[in-house]
């Protein structure tokens, strides 16, 4: 018997205080097994609470992946595009097959994007939607107890309303503080009571989804599908260069740029960190897409075509095409040559190469469809804010750097207006040697200046109006002076090419310098606005435009034209270098007088391959009309030792 307010003491006397478990006060010891509830009349040692759910990982938050299995029709489209691409890519050199494979893959991924979910739902992010209607309690005839209205301040007892933890998987009626207090609207008699220990049915409220696990289906890293289509169009345009230009070095650069734009088309990413992370997703998507495709193979719709019907349809189509194709081929020789050009090589080496291409293209398209069906959410990836530097820490270095750039620009002005005489008097070098000795250094200065501006814009404080004005002034001045440095580098390259001739490396580096000048203009706009979140996308976009512009001017033909004009003016020509150009340079080399013309074109003609239908290239086709007569005359005599004139 205890008095009110006293602590109950067990019958066997007071016990010693037990030490706290390792996990802290009120927690069970590890390895002690499940905790048992206290006996009646004894105080509860600690509250029994369910374990907290594990937080979602970064992959689950940003890239949960599609939850629905792919439709068998989508898998059939991917298979058809894979077979077409593997059959069209018969050669590695620039050809029509690359464009056909790119168009087939783009069309297949467009189908994958058209079949993806239109709206984001809780089921798509791994959570079931909460029930909107309460589950009626099971009536017990033995204990019919009508509900009695209670005052507005009445609180339900544990026997009538027991709160249950809400989980994101099961949607259950949860007792909330608002529902635990009776209101005049909630005092209506219930038709049936509940059993003891069972909660009364209360209206369930929708459980909001966790924002961390939500991912937009259209999270392409750009405003809507328009930007996704723009990156896809850029990919096709870059690959199409191989159909019109025969220069292998140019086509390799276009393929590298196409890999970047294709990644952005299927993954997205607007910030710098988002784009860097997007580059790592395609290999992972290829692995994750395998079980996704297996689920699609086992999916057979009750009203739609299953995988068996699709395969049988493809088999019937292949049989009909083979039968009628053989008949038409035997009836017309021209049609037979066309069909033989379309069919892949059936030799052992050809079959092995076709299987390798089939596997690579198939895995790539499957991973792309996996990403397009549920793109990752890369919009929120931003750099962690850093502590702004003190004004003196960044102002003094930038002021001194601006002064150094201004001094260099003044010297360049004297060179521009003084000309070659001023250079010969002061430097003791020829004008070509002066240009060659400074171009690469100025190119390095241009690239390093962009890095300095990026670091300064990130660390400089912008809290006050004076800070923002100082940032705009110093960084804007540095950007303007850098444009003069870019102009000086381009001028030196022009002089260098006039003195020693144009080459592929010199033309490519001049193109890069022009692109860097365009970047400085964009950086100047970002400095004026003090916002650069749009700059990473424009950096890649302008690089793609610069590469397409280089392909448009036909670089090998431009190099040959410049060297031929230089020979006609000075009589100096490097025949050995010009003979190593691609077939694109043949129309320009055809202007050379004999015997330089035949000597320059002979090596190109000897290395020109015979193309089938899939290997068609417009540059090689135009050159073949000039080179075929040279091959018919045989190897020219007198070209030995004719390297540099």
C-alpha positions, 0 to 999 in steps of 0.5 A: 500500500503506497501513499499518493505520490510515493514510488512503488517498492517491490515486495522483496525490497528495494533493488540496486540501481542498474547501470545504463546500457551501452546504447544510453539510458532507456535503451536495451543492451545489445545481444540481450534479445527483444525487450519484454513489456513490464508486468502489471503495476510496474512502471515501464522502463523505457518507451517501446518505439518502432525502429526508424526507417532507413533514409533513402540513399543518393541513388534512390533519391536522384535516380530511383529508376522506372518501376514499370516493366518495359512494354514488349513493343518497346523491346522489339523497337530496341531490338530492330534498331540494334540489328539495323545499327549493327548491319549498317556499321560495316566500316570504322571510317566515316560513312553513311552507316554511322548516320543510319545507326544514329537515326535508328537509335534516336528513333528507338529512344524517342519511343522509349521517351513517349512510353514513359509515365506522364506524371509523377505519382507516389507509386513511381517513387516507391511509396503507395498512396495513402487511403482516402477512406477509413477502413470500417471496423469489424462489428462484434454482435456481443458488445453493441455499444453505441457511440456517445457524444463527448464534450469538445475537450474529451480525449480518447482513451488508449482503448478507443484510439491507439496511435500506430506508426505510419509507414510509407508502404502501408497506408493505415489510419493514423490517430492524429491530435486533431482526430483525437479530440472530439468535435461536434461533427465527430459525435455521430453515433457509429453503427458498430463498436470495436472490440477492446484494444481496437482503434475506432475507425477515423478518417484517414488523411493522405500521407505526404510523400517524402521529398527526398525520394521524389524524382520528376519523370521529366527531369532532363536537366533542361526546360522540358523535352525541347532541350532534350530534343536539342541535344539529340539533334546535335548528336545526329548532326555530329554523327552526320559529318561522317556522311559528308566529310572524309577526314578521319580526324574530324570525324573522331572529334565529332564522335567524341562530342556526340557522346557528350551530347547523347549523354546529356540527351538521356540524362540531363544536368544543368549545373557543372556537377550535374553534367559531371555526374551524368557522364558516369550514369550510362555505364551504370544504366546498362547494368541496371537495365538488364533486370528491367528488360527481363521483366519486360520479356515476361510481361504479356498484356491480355489485350496487347501483343506479347513477346511471342507474337512480336517475335513471330511477326518479325520472323514472318517479315524476315521470311517474306523479305528474304523470299521476294528479295531473292526473286527480285535479285535474280530478275535484275542485276542492278537490284542484286548489287543494291541488295548485296550492298545492304546485306552484311558480310557473312564470312566468319570474321564478318559474323564475329564483328556483327555480333560484337557490334550487336552486343555493344549497340544493344547494351547502349540502347537498352541503357539509354531507354532505361534512362529516358524512361525515368531520367535522374533528377540532377537539377538540385546538384550544386556546389557547396557554398564556400566562405567568401574571402576577405575583400583584400584577399582577392582584390589585390591579386586581381588589381595586379593581374589587371595591371599586367594584362594592361601592360601586355595589351599596350605592347601588342598595340605597338606590334599591331600598329608598328608592324614587322619593322618594329618587331625586327628592330626590338626583338631581333627575330623574323616576324614568323619566328615572333609569331610562332614563339608566342602563340602557344603561351598566349593560348595557355594564358587564355585558358588560365584566365578563365580559371582565375575568373571562375575562382574569383567569382566564386570566392568574392563577396557579393553581400553589399552593393560595393562588393558587387560593383568591385566584382563587376569592375575587376572581373569585367576589366580582366575579361575585356583585356583577355579578349585582346590577348585572344585577338593577339594569339589569332593574329600570330597564328595567321602570320605563322600560317602565312609563313609556314603554310596551313596544317590541321593542327594550326587550323584546329588550334585557331578554332579553339582560340576562337571558341575561347574568345566566345567564352570570354564574351559569355563570361563577361555577360555572366560577370555583369549579371553575377549569375552563371548557372546557364554558363555550363550548358552554353559552354558545351553548346558553343563547343558543338557549334564550333565543331560543326562550323569547322566541319562546314568549312571542310578543313582539309580542303581549306588547308589544301587551298591555302597551300596551293595559293601559297605555292602559286604566290611563292613557289614553295609547297610541301607535297608530302604533307598534302598527299597525306590529307583526306579525299576532301582535299582532292578538288583543291589539289587538282589545281596544282600544275604537273608533276606536283598534281599527280604526285600529290594525288597519287597517294590519296588515290592509292589509299582510297577504299572501295565503298559499298552502300553502307560505307558511302561517303560524299567526299570520297565519291566526289574525289573518285571522279578525279582519282580514278583516271590517275589510278588507271595511268599507273604509278607516276615516275619522278615523284621520288624525292619530291617532298618540299618545293 
